């Protein structure tokens, strides 16, 4: 979805939420951080991966770096409860690759 379409969608949907809710959304966005990050390597139990995703989002951490060597990152959406849509999941296939720019 391009930026212009996103802006139009936000404008349209904002007509249906209260000012209080708009203020809360802005407050939550401002409090997110990239000063701390979470790194998961070769998680093989989907329920554990999902709990980490949910906790990361709950603490306001924006990025999760995922290293897949043998196991594919496959969170359980029932446990993650949609939290992965609010954070950045950055996947790498080896811990030997440079991770951060």
C-alpha positions as CSV (number, residue, x, y, z in Angstrom):
1,X,0.0,0.0,0.0
2,X,1.5,3.3,-1.0
3,X,1.9,6.3,1.4
4,X,-0.9,8.4,-0.2
5,X,-3.4,5.5,0.1
6,X,-2.4,5.0,3.7
7,X,-3.0,8.7,4.5
8,X,-6.4,8.6,2.8
9,X,-7.3,5.5,4.8
10,X,-6.2,7.0,8.1
11,X,-8.2,10.2,7.3
12,X,-11.3,8.2,6.5
13,X,-11.1,5.9,9.5
14,X,-10.2,8.7,12.0
15,X,-13.8,10.0,11.5
16,X,-15.0,7.0,13.4
17,X,-12.8,7.1,16.5
18,X,-13.0,9.5,19.5
19,X,-10.4,12.2,20.2
20,X,-9.5,10.3,23.3
21,X,-8.6,7.2,21.3
22,X,-6.6,9.3,18.8
23,X,-4.6,10.8,21.6
24,X,-3.9,7.3,23.0
25,X,-2.7,6.1,19.7
26,X,-0.3,9.1,19.4
27,X,0.9,8.5,22.9
28,X,1.7,4.8,22.3
29,X,3.5,5.6,19.0
30,X,5.7,8.2,20.6
31,X,6.7,5.8,23.5
32,X,8.0,3.0,21.2
33,X,11.7,2.5,21.2
34,X,14.5,1.3,19.0
35,X,17.2,1.8,21.7
36,X,16.6,-1.8,22.8
37,X,16.0,-4.7,20.5
38,X,15.2,-8.4,20.8
39,X,17.1,-11.1,18.9
40,X,15.8,-14.6,18.6
41,X,17.9,-17.4,17.1
42,X,16.6,-20.7,15.9
43,X,13.4,-20.7,17.9
44,X,11.7,-24.1,17.3
45,X,8.7,-23.9,19.6
46,X,6.0,-21.6,18.0
47,X,4.3,-20.8,21.3
48,X,7.6,-19.5,22.8
49,X,8.2,-17.4,19.7
50,X,4.7,-16.0,19.9
51,X,5.0,-15.1,23.6
52,X,8.3,-13.2,22.9
53,X,6.6,-11.3,20.1
54,X,3.7,-10.4,22.3
55,X,6.0,-9.3,25.2
56,X,8.2,-7.3,22.9
57,X,5.3,-5.3,21.6
58,X,3.9,-4.9,25.1
59,X,7.1,-3.3,26.3
60,X,7.1,-0.9,23.4
61,X,10.2,-2.4,21.7
62,X,9.9,-1.8,17.9
63,X,12.3,-4.4,16.4
64,X,12.8,-8.1,16.7
65,X,15.7,-9.6,14.8
66,X,15.2,-13.3,13.9
67,X,18.0,-15.6,12.9
68,X,16.9,-18.7,11.1
69,X,19.6,-21.4,10.8
70,X,17.8,-24.7,11.1
71,X,14.3,-23.7,12.2
72,X,11.9,-21.4,10.4
73,X,10.3,-18.7,12.6
74,X,6.7,-19.6,12.8
75,X,4.7,-17.8,15.5
76,X,1.3,-19.0,16.7
77,X,-1.1,-16.2,15.9
78,X,-3.5,-17.3,18.7
79,X,-0.7,-16.6,21.2
80,X,0.8,-13.5,19.5
81,X,-2.7,-12.0,19.4
82,X,-1.9,-9.8,16.5
83,X,1.0,-8.1,18.1
84,X,3.3,-8.8,15.2
85,X,1.5,-6.3,13.0
86,X,2.7,-3.5,15.2
87,X,6.4,-4.3,15.3
88,X,9.2,-4.8,12.8
89,X,10.3,-8.5,12.3
90,X,13.7,-8.5,10.6
91,X,14.7,-12.0,9.4
92,X,18.2,-13.2,8.7
93,X,19.3,-16.7,7.7
94,X,22.7,-16.8,9.5
95,X,24.2,-15.1,12.5
96,X,27.4,-14.7,10.5
97,X,25.8,-12.1,8.2
98,X,26.1,-8.5,9.3
99,X,22.9,-7.6,11.0
100,X,22.8,-3.9,11.7
101,X,23.7,-1.2,9.2
